Amino acid sequence: MNFGERLKDLRTDKGLTQPQFAALAGIEQSYLSKLENDKSIPSAEMFDTIVSALGVDAATFLQKMDRDVIDTTLRHVPAVSQFKNQVVTEQVHQTRRWLFGSAGAWILGFAIMLAANDGIFFPNNLYVYKSPGVFLAGEGENVFDSYGKILALQQRAKLISNEEAGKLLSEFTARRERPLTVEWPESRGTVYYVATENGKRRFELTRIRGMESSGNRMLQYIGALVFACGFAGIFIEWRLRRLKRQLL
């Protein structure tokens, strides 16, 4: 939009005829007609007079004009330089916001994917523990391995009969030797103990089993999406900047 087109556009928006606006601005109607037909260029003082009569500021008047027109026909007007500086400053601030926002999206997206990979919020592993059974106070923790050997020695020493040894071993197996396997989403060390009614159990870590957590899969998708938004933000900012340059 040229200067004359912009002036006519704002004048008609105000509902003013050429004679009415000429009287309001204190200029000749013939001169106003030349301005609107781009047959004359306003001086710096006349530009300020016209803008004031329209009841707008310089930035509002200039924002819809072609950039080439502003640079060629109105470069002598101080308000134009201020407008251009303001546009550049706003562009710098907007670019910084887009860049900081995009960088924040990259960092956040990478952090979310890293958290999913390390299982910070949802476990990726199951820790498998096994206990051979319950041992009583005063007994060694290897009682389940040594009890049968102790009975065998007692048999050899003729302290108990074969029938008694078999009965004792059966009772021990039924009451005490009760293997139990548990799985935990977090590590409890290589060994931990649990008190029971008659004694306690010793649980020993046997293996770590990996698992695929649906929560971590979701976090991976979210992290990748946020990370991609960072690149999209840079691209959109670049496209907007090019579009603004074409419009100004």
Beta strands, then each sheet from edge to edge (+ up, - down):
strand 1: 125-131
strand 2: 134-135
strand 3: 180-184
strand 4: 191-195
strand 5: 200-210
sheet 1: 2+ 5- 1+ 3-
sheet 2: 2+ 5- 4+
end
